[in-house]
Each structure stands twice: as structure tokens, then as C-alpha cells.
């Protein structure tokens, strides 16, 4: 492919790289970080959680994540733990989505 001036045009675009801005804390300062939502330990309040889930008809990872302000992966892990302890049971779903209900 020839360019307007008769030379071969490059097929690749040239991208200008912009310098990174300083976002890290300086050497003498400590970075303030909140605990990650996926690392929160909710084992102490399992009975309270199950009681709260009792008002919900179907308990899905998305509903738990939005209600407790968790990451979706943390909500899935929490529901798996509660199901292993026989506090809730699997009501339906498939490999991608699990639907639980509170045991009577």
C-alpha cells in the first residue's frame, strides 16, 4: 500500500506513550487502605445473616452482595459456607448461578 507521497505506508499506528502520573504514596507516607470487601470475615454473625435472609424469598449471590455491600465473589463464598453448615439449602440454579433458600 502506497502513501500519498509514494512511500510505503506503515500498517501499524504509532501510539504516543504518556508518562504515568504519581499515584503512589511517597516514601515517608503510608498508604491508607480500607479492608477489601472480599476479605471481610462474617462468620460471627451467621445466625443474624440467616435471619435476614429469611425475609427474602430466593437468596442469590447478587442479592447478598448488594444487601451487604460485598463483592460478588465474596457473596458466593459466603453462601457456599452457609450451605456447608446446613443453615441454607440449594433451591435451584445451574453451575453459573445458584439459588438458595433458608432452611425451615
CNS distance restraints for C-alpha pairs under 8 A (distance, minus, plus):
assign (resid   1 and name CA) (resid   8 and name CA) 5.98 0.50 0.50
assign (resid   1 and name CA) (resid   9 and name CA) 6.26 0.50 0.50
assign (resid   2 and name CA) (resid   6 and name CA) 5.57 0.50 0.50
assign (resid   2 and name CA) (resid   7 and name CA) 5.59 0.50 0.50
assign (resid   2 and name CA) (resid   8 and name CA) 4.64 0.50 0.50
assign (resid   2 and name CA) (resid   9 and name CA) 5.67 0.50 0.50
assign (resid   3 and name CA) (resid   7 and name CA) 5.47 0.50 0.50
assign (resid   3 and name CA) (resid   8 and name CA) 5.77 0.50 0.50
assign (resid   3 and name CA) (resid   9 and name CA) 5.08 0.50 0.50
assign (resid  24 and name CA) (resid  31 and name CA) 7.84 0.50 0.50
assign (resid  25 and name CA) (resid  29 and name CA) 5.90 0.50 0.50
assign (resid  25 and name CA) (resid  30 and name CA) 6.55 0.50 0.50
assign (resid  25 and name CA) (resid  31 and name CA) 5.73 0.50 0.50
assign (resid  26 and name CA) (resid  30 and name CA) 7.81 0.50 0.50
assign (resid  35 and name CA) (resid  39 and name CA) 6.90 0.50 0.50
assign (resid  35 and name CA) (resid  40 and name CA) 7.21 0.50 0.50
assign (resid  36 and name CA) (resid  40 and name CA) 6.82 0.50 0.50
assign (resid  37 and name CA) (resid  69 and name CA) 7.65 0.50 0.50
assign (resid  37 and name CA) (resid  70 and name CA) 5.34 0.50 0.50
assign (resid  37 and name CA) (resid  71 and name CA) 6.01 0.50 0.50
assign (resid  37 and name CA) (resid  74 and name CA) 7.44 0.50 0.50
assign (resid  38 and name CA) (resid  70 and name CA) 6.59 0.50 0.50
assign (resid  38 and name CA) (resid  71 and name CA) 5.81 0.50 0.50
assign (resid  38 and name CA) (resid  73 and name CA) 7.08 0.50 0.50
assign (resid  38 and name CA) (resid  74 and name CA) 4.87 0.50 0.50
assign (resid  39 and name CA) (resid  74 and name CA) 7.66 0.50 0.50
assign (resid  42 and name CA) (resid  46 and name CA) 6.83 0.50 0.50
assign (resid  45 and name CA) (resid  49 and name CA) 6.14 0.50 0.50
assign (resid  46 and name CA) (resid  50 and name CA) 6.18 0.50 0.50
assign (resid  46 and name CA) (resid  82 and name CA) 7.68 0.50 0.50
assign (resid  47 and name CA) (resid  51 and name CA) 6.19 0.50 0.50
assign (resid  48 and name CA) (resid  52 and name CA) 6.18 0.50 0.50
assign (resid  49 and name CA) (resid  53 and name CA) 6.11 0.50 0.50
assign (resid  50 and name CA) (resid  54 and name CA) 6.20 0.50 0.50
assign (resid  50 and name CA) (resid  87 and name CA) 7.00 0.50 0.50
assign (resid  50 and name CA) (resid  88 and name CA) 7.49 0.50 0.50
assign (resid  50 and name CA) (resid 102 and name CA) 6.89 0.50 0.50
assign (resid  51 and name CA) (resid  55 and name CA) 7.44 0.50 0.50
assign (resid  52 and name CA) (resid  56 and name CA) 7.57 0.50 0.50
assign (resid  53 and name CA) (resid  57 and name CA) 8.00 0.50 0.50
assign (resid  53 and name CA) (resid  59 and name CA) 6.75 0.50 0.50
assign (resid  53 and name CA) (resid 102 and name CA) 6.86 0.50 0.50
assign (resid  54 and name CA) (resid 101 and name CA) 7.85 0.50 0.50
assign (resid  54 and name CA) (resid 102 and name CA) 5.86 0.50 0.50
assign (resid  57 and name CA) (resid 101 and name CA) 7.00 0.50 0.50
assign (resid  58 and name CA) (resid  99 and name CA) 6.35 0.50 0.50
assign (resid  58 and name CA) (resid 100 and name CA) 6.04 0.50 0.50
assign (resid  58 and name CA) (resid 101 and name CA) 5.58 0.50 0.50
assign (resid  59 and name CA) (resid  63 and name CA) 6.50 0.50 0.50
assign (resid  59 and name CA) (resid  64 and name CA) 6.99 0.50 0.50
assign (resid  59 and name CA) (resid  99 and name CA) 5.81 0.50 0.50
assign (resid  59 and name CA) (resid 100 and name CA) 4.93 0.50 0.50
assign (resid  59 and name CA) (resid 101 and name CA) 5.73 0.50 0.50
assign (resid  59 and name CA) (resid 102 and name CA) 7.96 0.50 0.50
assign (resid  60 and name CA) (resid  64 and name CA) 6.34 0.50 0.50
assign (resid  60 and name CA) (resid  97 and name CA) 7.75 0.50 0.50
assign (resid  60 and name CA) (resid  98 and name CA) 6.42 0.50 0.50
assign (resid  60 and name CA) (resid  99 and name CA) 5.07 0.50 0.50
assign (resid  60 and name CA) (resid 100 and name CA) 6.30 0.50 0.50
assign (resid  61 and name CA) (resid  65 and name CA) 6.00 0.50 0.50
assign (resid  61 and name CA) (resid  72 and name CA) 6.33 0.50 0.50
assign (resid  61 and name CA) (resid  75 and name CA) 5.28 0.50 0.50
assign (resid  61 and name CA) (resid  76 and name CA) 5.27 0.50 0.50
assign (resid  61 and name CA) (resid  79 and name CA) 7.18 0.50 0.50
assign (resid  61 and name CA) (resid  97 and name CA) 7.96 0.50 0.50
assign (resid  61 and name CA) (resid  98 and name CA) 7.42 0.50 0.50
assign (resid  61 and name CA) (resid  99 and name CA) 7.85 0.50 0.50
assign (resid  62 and name CA) (resid  66 and name CA) 6.12 0.50 0.50
assign (resid  62 and name CA) (resid  72 and name CA) 6.34 0.50 0.50
assign (resid  62 and name CA) (resid  75 and name CA) 7.44 0.50 0.50
assign (resid  63 and name CA) (resid  67 and name CA) 6.00 0.50 0.50
assign (resid  64 and name CA) (resid  68 and name CA) 5.91 0.50 0.50
assign (resid  64 and name CA) (resid  69 and name CA) 7.91 0.50 0.50
assign (resid  64 and name CA) (resid  70 and name CA) 7.61 0.50 0.50
assign (resid  64 and name CA) (resid  75 and name CA) 5.96 0.50 0.50
assign (resid  65 and name CA) (resid  69 and name CA) 5.39 0.50 0.50
assign (resid  65 and name CA) (resid  70 and name CA) 4.54 0.50 0.50
assign (resid  65 and name CA) (resid  71 and name CA) 5.88 0.50 0.50
assign (resid  65 and name CA) (resid  72 and name CA) 5.55 0.50 0.50
assign (resid  65 and name CA) (resid  74 and name CA) 7.69 0.50 0.50
assign (resid  65 and name CA) (resid  75 and name CA) 5.33 0.50 0.50
assign (resid  66 and name CA) (resid  70 and name CA) 6.68 0.50 0.50
assign (resid  70 and name CA) (resid  74 and name CA) 6.27 0.50 0.50
assign (resid  70 and name CA) (resid  75 and name CA) 6.29 0.50 0.50
assign (resid  71 and name CA) (resid  75 and name CA) 6.33 0.50 0.50
assign (resid  72 and name CA) (resid  76 and name CA) 6.23 0.50 0.50
assign (resid  73 and name CA) (resid  77 and name CA) 6.25 0.50 0.50
assign (resid  74 and name CA) (resid  78 and name CA) 6.09 0.50 0.50
assign (resid  75 and name CA) (resid  79 and name CA) 6.18 0.50 0.50
assign (resid  76 and name CA) (resid  80 and name CA) 6.18 0.50 0.50
assign (resid  77 and name CA) (resid  81 and name CA) 6.23 0.50 0.50
assign (resid  78 and name CA) (resid  82 and name CA) 6.24 0.50 0.50
assign (resid  79 and name CA) (resid  83 and name CA) 6.08 0.50 0.50
assign (resid  79 and name CA) (resid  88 and name CA) 7.91 0.50 0.50
assign (resid  79 and name CA) (resid 100 and name CA) 7.96 0.50 0.50
assign (resid  80 and name CA) (resid  84 and name CA) 6.20 0.50 0.50
assign (resid  81 and name CA) (resid  85 and name CA) 6.35 0.50 0.50
assign (resid  82 and name CA) (resid  86 and name CA) 6.32 0.50 0.50
assign (resid  82 and name CA) (resid  87 and name CA) 5.43 0.50 0.50
assign (resid  82 and name CA) (resid  88 and name CA) 5.95 0.50 0.50
assign (resid  83 and name CA) (resid  87 and name CA) 5.89 0.50 0.50
assign (resid  83 and name CA) (resid  88 and name CA) 4.99 0.50 0.50
assign (resid  83 and name CA) (resid  89 and name CA) 5.55 0.50 0.50
assign (resid  83 and name CA) (resid  90 and name CA) 7.25 0.50 0.50
assign (resid  86 and name CA) (resid 103 and name CA) 7.77 0.50 0.50
assign (resid  87 and name CA) (resid 102 and name CA) 6.74 0.50 0.50
assign (resid  87 and name CA) (resid 103 and name CA) 6.24 0.50 0.50
assign (resid  88 and name CA) (resid 100 and name CA) 6.51 0.50 0.50
assign (resid  88 and name CA) (resid 101 and name CA) 5.70 0.50 0.50
assign (resid  88 and name CA) (resid 102 and name CA) 4.44 0.50 0.50
assign (resid  88 and name CA) (resid 103 and name CA) 5.15 0.50 0.50
assign (resid  89 and name CA) (resid 100 and name CA) 5.48 0.50 0.50
assign (resid  89 and name CA) (resid 101 and name CA) 5.55 0.50 0.50
assign (resid  89 and name CA) (resid 102 and name CA) 6.27 0.50 0.50
assign (resid  89 and name CA) (resid 103 and name CA) 6.14 0.50 0.50
assign (resid  90 and name CA) (resid  98 and name CA) 7.10 0.50 0.50
assign (resid  90 and name CA) (resid  99 and name CA) 6.06 0.50 0.50
assign (resid  90 and name CA) (resid 100 and name CA) 4.40 0.50 0.50
assign (resid  90 and name CA) (resid 101 and name CA) 6.42 0.50 0.50
assign (resid  91 and name CA) (resid  98 and name CA) 7.89 0.50 0.50
assign (resid  91 and name CA) (resid  99 and name CA) 5.51 0.50 0.50
assign (resid  91 and name CA) (resid 100 and name CA) 4.90 0.50 0.50
assign (resid  91 and name CA) (resid 101 and name CA) 5.90 0.50 0.50
assign (resid  92 and name CA) (resid  98 and name CA) 6.29 0.50 0.50
assign (resid  92 and name CA) (resid  99 and name CA) 5.13 0.50 0.50
assign (resid  92 and name CA) (resid 100 and name CA) 6.90 0.50 0.50
assign (resid  93 and name CA) (resid  97 and name CA) 5.42 0.50 0.50
assign (resid  93 and name CA) (resid  98 and name CA) 4.64 0.50 0.50
assign (resid  93 and name CA) (resid  99 and name CA) 5.41 0.50 0.50
assign (resid  94 and name CA) (resid  98 and name CA) 6.05 0.50 0.50
